[in-house]
């Protein structure tokens, strides 16, 4: 796989190496069935709808036995790497796999495997907003609930000003060189970062926040699975009515 020309390319990375069992059963959440297909199949299909996407790299657990059995998009190129102990290690391994092909200013879109309801319109708006940004940005939601800070006894110690608080979503999209260097530094310094934006913050960069949609939920519980099925159906119904 090679690229040509000077225009920035777009690559996608999907960390899917988790083996969490919070939803019960023996199946990792990315492979649980949602509206007839594994969650990961929905997510990959959604990303494959992006125009100009060069490839998708999926980071899998070393003992993954489900990947070969699930439905996958025919385009774009779909690559796999072995994931790491934490999310940051999995994403870094994917970036390493892209090193021969990705340019330093190419965009890398990192998206949670368990967010199958993300809207292409939101992703495209994010890509447009960060087009001239030196580092990149992420989809996020403004906090609407009143936020409380608890003490060690579980009692309210403070009500936090929510006017500047956002919930981080994915995709998070950053320049290849910057993201690779930031994650490498975090791993070398043994700093656990929970998302890519945090790695960039530690490296001195400021990511752009772009408001997304509240139906871009991350599936972690059985209730989330039921809600996601409703969101997918609603999105499908909306597309049908738009066509008609």
CORQUI-V553198 format. One record per pair of residues at least 6 apart in sequence whose C-alpha atoms are under 8 Angstrom apart, sorted by the first residue. I is the first residue (numbers start at 1). J is the second residue. If there is no record, write none. Layout:
I,J
I,J
//
This chain:
1,101
2,101
3,101
3,102
8,103
8,105
8,106
8,107
9,52
9,53
9,54
9,102
9,103
9,106
9,107
10,52
10,53
10,54
10,55
10,106
10,107
10,108
10,109
11,53
11,54
11,55
11,56
11,57
11,106
11,107
11,108
11,109
12,47
12,53
12,54
12,55
12,56
12,57
12,108
12,109
12,110
12,111
13,56
13,57
13,58
13,59
13,91
13,94
13,108
13,109
13,110
13,111
14,56
14,57
14,58
14,59
14,91
14,110
14,111
14,112
14,113
15,58
15,59
15,60
15,83
15,87
15,90
15,91
15,110
15,111
15,112
15,113
16,30
16,58
16,59
16,60
16,61
16,83
16,112
16,113
17,59
17,60
17,61
17,62
17,64
17,82
17,83
17,84
17,87
17,90
18,28
18,60
18,61
19,27
19,28
19,29
19,61
20,28
20,29
21,27
21,28
21,29
22,220
22,221
23,29
23,220
23,221
23,222
29,39
29,114
29,219
29,220
30,38
30,39
30,40
30,113
30,114
31,38
31,39
31,40
31,66
32,38
32,39
33,39
34,225
34,228
34,229
35,229
37,71
38,70
39,113
39,114
39,116
40,113
40,114
40,116
41,70
41,71
41,72
42,116
42,117
43,113
43,114
43,115
43,116
43,117
44,72
44,73
44,116
45,72
45,73
46,116
46,117
46,118
46,119
46,120
47,120
48,73
48,75
48,76
49,120
50,120
50,124
53,76
54,76
54,77
55,76
55,77
55,78
55,79
56,76
56,77
56,78
56,79
57,78
57,79
57,80
57,81
57,94
58,78
58,79
58,80
58,81
58,94
59,80
59,81
59,82
59,83
59,90
59,91
59,93
59,94
60,80
60,81
60,82
60,83
61,82
61,83
61,84
62,82
62,83
80,94
81,93
81,94
81,97
82,90
82,93
83,89
83,90
83,91
83,93
83,94
84,90
84,93
87,194
87,195
88,183
88,187
88,192
88,193
88,194
88,195
88,196
89,187
91,110
92,180
92,183
92,184
95,176
95,180
102,176
103,176
103,177
104,175
104,176
104,177
104,178
105,175
105,176
105,177
106,175
106,176
106,177
107,173
107,174
107,175
107,176
108,173
108,174
108,175
108,176
109,171
109,172
109,173
109,174
110,170
110,171
110,172
110,173
110,196
111,170
111,171
111,172
112,170
112,171
112,218
114,218
114,219
114,220
115,170
115,216
115,217
115,218
115,219
116,216
116,217
116,218
116,228
117,215
117,216
117,217
117,228
117,231
117,232
118,213
118,215
118,216
118,217
119,213
119,216
122,139
122,212
122,213
123,139
123,171
126,137
126,138
126,139
126,210
127,173
129,210
130,136
130,137
130,208
134,175
135,174
135,175
135,178
135,205
135,206
135,207
136,172
136,173
136,174
136,175
136,207
136,208
137,172
137,173
137,174
137,197
137,207
137,208
137,209
137,210
138,168
138,169
138,170
138,171
138,172
138,173
138,197
138,207
138,208
138,209
138,210
139,168
139,169
139,170
139,171
139,172
139,209
139,210
139,211
139,212
140,166
140,167
140,168
140,169
140,170
140,209
140,210
140,211
140,212
141,166
141,167
141,168
141,169
141,211
141,212
141,213
141,214
142,164
142,165
142,166
142,167
142,211
143,162
143,163
143,165
143,166
143,167
144,162
145,162
146,159
146,160
146,162
147,159
147,160
147,161
147,162
148,156
148,157
148,158
148,159
148,160
149,156
149,157
149,158
149,159
149,160
150,156
150,157
150,158
151,157
169,212
169,216
172,196
172,197
178,200
179,196
179,199
179,200
182,199
182,200
182,202
182,203
183,196
183,199
183,200
186,192
186,193
186,199
186,202
193,199
197,207
200,206
200,207
201,207
215,228
215,231
217,224
217,228
218,224
219,225
219,228
//
